[in-house]
């Protein structure tokens, strides 16, 4: 809840920590490459800081090899990532465009 207005504001959830785990990245290396302090980056990973600037998020996404939008999406499982690593871009695009039967 905002202290000044008394209005509750929902902040979209970031999945930085989950992406780091699935991609097996080193937080220290990502923080360094993104130009943010390690303590600040750890606060983002553990959701203690929830409102980083878009500029910082763009640098973090780039350092992680992700798009800016990916940070708000849960990552796929490690098994799925291992499966698609050997696929061509065309094969991945076809999978992404398939409709799931209900």
C-alpha positions in Angstrom: 0.0 0.0 0.0 1.3 3.4 -0.8 2.1 5.5 2.3 1.1 8.7 0.6 -2.2 7.7 -1.1 -3.3 4.6 0.8 -3.7 2.9 -2.5 -2.5 -0.6 -3.1 -0.3 -1.0 -6.2 0.4 -4.4 -7.7 3.9 -4.7 -9.1 4.3 -7.3 -11.8 6.4 -10.2 -10.7 9.9 -10.5 -12.1 11.4 -14.0 -12.7 15.1 -13.0 -12.6 16.0 -15.6 -10.0 14.2 -18.4 -11.8 15.8 -17.6 -15.1 19.3 -17.6 -13.4 18.6 -21.0 -12.0 17.3 -22.6 -15.2 20.0 -21.1 -17.4 22.6 -22.0 -14.7 24.0 -18.4 -14.8 26.4 -16.9 -12.2 24.7 -13.9 -10.5 28.0 -12.2 -9.9 28.9 -12.3 -13.6 25.4 -11.1 -14.6 25.6 -8.2 -12.1 29.0 -7.2 -13.4 28.0 -7.4 -17.0 24.8 -5.5 -16.4 26.7 -2.8 -14.5 24.7 -3.2 -11.2 26.1 -3.9 -7.8 26.0 -7.5 -6.6 23.9 -6.6 -3.4 21.3 -4.8 -5.5 21.2 -7.7 -8.0 20.7 -10.2 -5.2 17.8 -8.1 -3.9 16.2 -8.4 -7.3 16.8 -12.1 -7.5 15.2 -12.7 -4.0 12.4 -10.1 -4.7 13.4 -7.8 -1.9 13.6 -5.0 -4.5 10.6 -5.0 -6.9 10.8 -1.7 -8.8 14.0 -1.5 -10.7 14.2 1.0 -13.6 13.5 -0.2 -17.1 17.0 0.8 -18.0 18.5 -1.5 -15.4 16.1 -4.3 -16.3 17.1 -4.0 -20.0 20.8 -4.3 -19.1 20.1 -7.3 -16.9 18.1 -9.0 -19.6 20.8 -8.3 -22.1 23.5 -9.7 -19.8 21.3 -12.9 -19.4 20.7 -13.3 -23.1 17.0 -12.6 -22.7 14.6 -10.0 -23.9 13.2 -7.3 -21.7 9.8 -9.0 -21.7 11.2 -12.4 -20.8 12.0 -11.1 -17.2 8.2 -11.1 -16.5 7.6 -14.6 -17.8 8.4 -17.8 -15.9 11.2 -19.7 -17.6 10.6 -23.1 -19.2 11.9 -26.2 -17.3 15.5 -27.3 -17.6 14.3 -30.4 -19.5 12.5 -28.3 -22.1 15.6 -26.1 -22.6 17.8 -29.1 -23.0 15.4 -30.5 -25.6 15.3 -27.4 -27.7 19.0 -26.7 -27.6 19.6 -29.0 -30.5 16.7 -27.7 -32.6 16.9 -25.2 -35.4 15.3 -21.8 -35.1 12.7 -23.0 -37.7 11.8 -26.0 -35.5 11.4 -23.9 -32.4 9.2 -21.4 -34.3 7.0 -24.3 -35.5 6.6 -25.6 -31.9 5.9 -22.1 -30.6 3.2 -21.5 -33.3 1.4 -24.9 -32.7 -2.0 -24.7 -31.2 -2.6 -26.8 -28.1 -5.6 -29.1 -28.5 -8.1 -28.7 -25.7 
